[in-house]
Each structure stands twice: as structure tokens, then as C-alpha cells.
Amino acid sequence: MSRQPILSEEQIEQFKRDGYLVIRGMYSAAEVADISRWTDEVAAMPEVPGKYMMYFEKSRSDGSRIICRIENFVPYHPGFSKLITARRMQQAVSELFGEEAVLFKDKINFKL
């Protein structure tokens, strides 16, 4: 059974032409709020060697450590895991690539 396309031919052509695609409204306001909350949750996770990788920089004001990046967190956060592997994201990216997309690397850069 073939799946109903998520993206239009025009969107795919725009991606091929410009190298990026903005899809306004792909996620509801509630879903965007979830993603924001999950980002806060990921930032607050404890450092655990051998799991996700957390990177910090030194605060200029008080010398404390401030998280600046986290990688490999998707396997350890159910919300992000579902978001990335859900049909909507997976199929849309696959349509852009013209082949099955897989997650190669996950990373959040924090701009505090």
C-alpha cells in the first residue's frame, strides 16, 4: 500500500532548488510547546557517561557551567524519539531526499 504524500511536488522542487524548505503549520502550537518543554527537559538531564553527550561553556558573569550543546539524546527521551521517528517527520524527509531517511545525528545547540 502506498502512503499519501506529505509534501507537494512544489515543496520538493523548492527544496531541490534552495537546499531548504520551511513548512509552516507542520506542527500545532501545542506540539511546538511540547518540543520547547522537551528541550528544557533534555537540558536538565543529569550527565551520564556513555549515554547522551553534554557540552558546556563557562558563564562570563559567575563562572558557572552553562549547557551549550547536547547530542545523542533521542534514544533517551520518549517525546523526541517519537517526534523524529513519527511518519510525519520520517516520510517528509524521505520525500525530500527521494529515498528512505534515517536519523544520522541528533543535536540541540542552546543559545542562552
C-alpha positions as CSV (number, residue, x, y, z in Angstrom):
1,M,0.0,0.0,0.0
2,S,1.4,3.4,-0.9
3,R,1.3,6.2,1.5
4,Q,-0.4,9.6,0.9
5,P,2.4,12.1,0.2
6,I,3.0,14.7,2.9
7,L,4.8,17.2,0.7
8,S,3.7,18.7,-2.6
9,E,5.8,18.5,-5.8
10,E,6.2,22.3,-5.5
11,Q,7.7,21.9,-2.0
12,I,10.1,19.1,-3.2
13,E,11.2,21.3,-6.1
14,Q,11.7,24.3,-3.8
15,F,13.9,22.1,-1.6
16,K,15.9,20.9,-4.6
17,R,16.3,24.5,-5.8
18,D,17.0,26.2,-2.5
19,G,18.5,23.5,-0.3
20,Y,16.0,24.0,2.5
21,L,12.2,24.0,3.0
22,V,10.1,25.8,5.5
23,I,6.8,24.1,6.3
24,R,4.7,26.5,8.3
25,G,2.0,24.7,10.3
26,M,3.6,21.3,10.2
27,Y,3.3,21.2,13.9
28,S,0.4,22.7,16.0
29,A,1.0,25.3,18.7
30,A,0.5,22.6,21.3
31,E,3.2,20.4,19.6
32,V,5.6,23.3,19.5
33,A,5.0,23.9,23.2
34,D,5.8,20.2,23.8
35,I,9.0,20.5,21.8
36,S,10.0,23.5,23.9
37,R,9.2,21.7,27.1
38,W,11.2,18.6,26.0
39,T,14.2,20.8,25.2
40,D,14.1,22.1,28.7
41,E,13.9,18.5,30.0
42,V,16.9,17.5,27.9
43,A,18.9,20.5,29.1
44,A,18.1,19.5,32.7
45,M,19.1,15.8,32.4
46,P,22.0,14.7,34.6
47,E,25.3,14.0,32.9
48,V,25.6,10.2,32.4
49,P,28.8,8.9,30.8
50,G,28.2,6.5,27.9
51,K,24.7,8.0,27.1
52,Y,23.9,11.4,25.6
53,M,26.8,13.9,25.2
54,M,26.5,17.2,27.0
55,Y,28.8,20.1,26.3
56,F,29.2,23.2,28.5
57,E,30.8,26.6,28.4
58,K,31.8,28.8,31.3
59,S,29.5,31.7,32.2
60,R,31.2,35.1,31.8
61,S,29.2,36.5,34.8
62,D,29.8,34.0,37.5
63,G,32.0,31.2,36.0
64,S,29.3,28.6,36.3
65,R,28.8,25.9,33.6
66,I,26.1,26.6,31.0
67,I,24.9,23.9,28.7
68,C,25.7,24.8,25.1
69,R,25.0,21.6,23.2
70,I,23.6,18.1,23.7
71,E,23.9,15.2,21.3
72,N,22.6,11.6,21.1
73,F,19.6,12.4,23.3
74,V,16.8,11.0,21.0
75,P,17.2,7.4,22.3
76,Y,16.9,8.6,25.9
77,H,13.9,11.0,25.5
78,P,10.5,9.4,24.5
79,G,9.0,12.6,23.2
80,F,11.9,13.5,20.9
81,S,12.2,9.8,19.9
82,K,8.5,9.7,18.8
83,L,8.8,13.1,17.1
84,I,11.8,12.1,15.0
85,T,10.6,8.6,14.1
86,A,6.9,9.6,13.5
87,R,5.6,9.2,10.0
88,R,5.1,12.9,9.5
89,M,8.8,13.7,10.0
90,Q,10.3,10.5,8.6
91,Q,8.2,10.5,5.5
92,A,8.5,14.2,4.8
93,V,12.3,14.0,4.9
94,S,12.3,10.8,2.9
95,E,10.2,12.6,0.2
96,L,12.7,15.4,0.1
97,F,15.7,13.0,-0.2
98,G,13.9,10.7,-2.7
99,E,14.9,7.7,-0.6
100,E,14.3,6.4,2.9
101,A,15.7,8.8,5.5
102,V,17.4,7.7,8.7
103,L,18.5,9.6,11.7
104,F,22.3,10.0,11.5
105,K,22.8,12.5,14.3
106,D,20.7,14.4,16.8
107,K,21.9,17.6,18.4
108,I,20.5,20.7,20.1
109,N,22.6,23.8,20.2
110,F,21.4,26.0,23.1
111,K,21.6,29.8,22.5
112,L,21.1,31.1,26.0
